[in-house]
Amino acid sequence: MRKPTTLRKALTVAAMLAVSSFYTLVGPSALAQSAKTAGELSVTGSVMINGTQAISGATVFSDSKIKTSRNSAATINLGKLGRVQLGPDTEMTLQFVAGNIGGNLTSGRAVVNAPTGVTVNVATVDGVATADGKSAVTLMIDVTCGNTRVAATHSAAKVTSGSKVEVVAAGSEVAMGQASAPRCARLSTSSQSSGLSTGALAALLIAGVGGAVGGIVAATQADDVTASSIVVSGFRP
């Protein structure tokens, strides 16, 4: 009886060594998967991720489609990469990898906050808003009125519309495309004369209040630009 027991022990030890070697080989790959960049969602109201109702605390991965309903908003905290805030009636496919955040904004408005070293690339039907990551930046991209408006604070950015590239200086705003809703209520750059801080302006954009707050002027005129033109107007955070 002693020999079978010894053999059984030897086989058990061999199996353990084999399993240990296997995990040594696959360990780095498994760890890489578990360390995949992800964001944390915070919601107000009704928010969907890839067609499924989402709650605060949900994990958001790159290429997720996030959609907010009326009177709703979402914030995606990406840790060291920065943060993305989505206003009401907004749909965006969010994309992020090490050193870059952005995505495709198809409706509504988004505010992207990126620290130094992180580039930003947000595409709309009219063009692409980018920041090179040389310094921290806050980009506000708004397509609520059919065309695209991009405002930059803290540092410069640029927008590309077809073959035309326009610099968005810090504290300025650029419009791309043709507005399809002449009476669309939108936060006007003239509202900055009230001395709003960057954070307050971002909060108003996210809340989607437009002219609903006293002292804030809503833009009701049409953007008189062609599909390929870019118009610069004053923006004072």
N, C-alpha and C positions, 0 to 999 in steps of 0.2 A: 504493500500500500504506500510505502514511502516514495518509490520512484514516480508513480502518477502524480502525487502531490507536488513533488519537485518540478516535474514537467509542467504542471498546471501553473505553478508560480512563475516559471521561466516564460511561458507564453503570455501571462498577464503583464509581466514587466516589458516584454517586447511590444505588446499592444500599446501600452502606455507611452513608450518611447516613440512609437510610430505616430500616435495622436499628437504628442507634443511637437514632433517635427512638422506635422501638417499645419498646426496653428502658428508655428514659427514662420512658415512660408506664406500663409494667407493673412497673417495678422496685419501687416502694413496696409494691404488692400482694404481689409475690413475697416480699419481705423480711418482710412481715407474717405470711405463712404460715409461713416458716421460723422466725420468732420465737415461734410458738405455744407457750404455756406447756406444759411437760412435766415429768415427774418421772423419777427414776432408781430402779430397783428393786434391792433386795438381798434374797436369799432364803436360807432355811435349810430343807432338805428339799424337798418337792414343792409347787410353787406354779403355778397356772394363771392366765393372763390371757386373758379372752374365749375360754376353752375350749382354749387352746394352752399347752403346757408352757413355763414361763418360766425364765430364768436370771438370775443377778445381772448388773447392767449394762443390762438391758433398759429401753427407754423406755416410760413410762406416760403416756397421754393422758387427759384428762377423759372421763368416762363409761365407763372401762374397768372390767370386772368382774373382780375379783381373788379367787381362792379358794385357801385353804391347806388342806393335808391334815393328818392326825393327826401330831403331833410335828413340825410344820412352822411356819414363821413368815415374814412378809414385812415389809420396811420400804420405804416410798416416800418418798424425799427430794424435796421440792418447792422446794428452794432458799429464797428469801426468804419464800415462803408458809408454810414450816414442814415438818412431817413427820408421816406416818401409819404406825403400826405395827399389824400384824394378827397375832393369836395363832393357835394351832392350830384346825383345823376352823372356819375363819372364811370368810364370803363377804360381800364389800362391793362395791357399785358406787361407785367413787370419782369425785367431781366437784370440780373446782377451776377458778377463774378469778381474775383479778387481784383481790386483796383478800379472797378467800373460799375456804375448803376445807371439804369435808364429803362427803355422799353418803348412801347407803342401806345400812345394816348389817342383813343378813338372818339371820346366824348368827355365833356366836363372840364375839370381843371385839376392840376396837380402842382404841388410845391415840392421841389427836390432840394434837400440839404446835403451837401457833400463836403467832407473835410479836405485839407491839403493832401494831395497824393491820390485822390479818387477822381476819375474823369466821369463826366455825365454825358449821356446821349439819349435824348428823347425824341422820337419820331412822331409826326402827325401827318395828316393827309397833305398838308402844305409844304412840309420840309422837315428839317432836323435841327434841334437845339442842342448845342454842345458846350462843354466847359473842359478845359485842358487839364485841370487838376493841379495847376501850379500853386493855387491858393484856395482856401475855403470859398464856397459859393452857395448861394441860394437862387435857384431858378424857379420862376413861376410860369407855368405853361397853361394857357387858357384857350379852349376851343368851343366854349359854350355858345358863341354866336355864329358858328359856321366857319370862320377863319381862325387863324392862330395868332395869339399874342404871347410874346415872351418877354419877361422882365427879369433883370439880373440885379442882385445886391451883393455886396462884399467884394466881388471881383468881376471882371469882364467875362463874357461868353460870346458865342457867335451862332448865327442861324444860317442854314443853307437852304435855298429855295431854287430848285432847278440848278442852273449854272451860276447863280448869284449867291455870294457870301457876304453877310453883313455882320459887323461887330456890334454886340450889345454891351455898351460900356456899363460899368457898375453904376446903378442909379438911373438907368434908362430902360426904355421899352421899345420893342420892335413888333410890327404887325406884318403877318404874311397871309396872302390869299384874299379871297373875296368874302365878306360877311354875307350870309344868306338870310339874316334876320335883322332888318333895319331897326326895329324897335326893341331889340333884345337888350335887357337890363344887364349892364356889366359895370364893374367897379372902374370908374374913370381915373386916369392918372391925375386929374385935377384934384382928386380927393386927398392927395398927399399934401396939399397946402395946409391941411389941418394939423400937420406935424405928427402924423402917425409913424410909429416906429416900424422897423421891418417885421418884427414879430406880430405887431398888431395888424399890419396889412395882411400878412400871411393868414392870420386867424380869420380876418374878414373874408378873404378869398375862399378859405376852406368852408366857412359857414355859409357862403353863398348869399350873403345878405344884400349885396348890391346897394340899392338906394333905400333899403328898409331902415337903416340906422340914421338918426338925425345927424346932420353935418357931413354925411357921405353922399357924394354926387354920383348918380348912375349915368353911364353913357348910353344915350338912346339913339344917337345918330348912326348912320351906316358908315362902314369903313370904305371910303372911296378909293379902292385900290384894285388892281387887276390881279389875276391868279398868280402872276409871277413877280409882282412888285413887293417891295418891303418899305414900310414907312416907319420912321423913328419919331417918337414923341417924348416929351419930358417925363421923368419919373423920379420923384424925390422921396425916398423912404425916410 
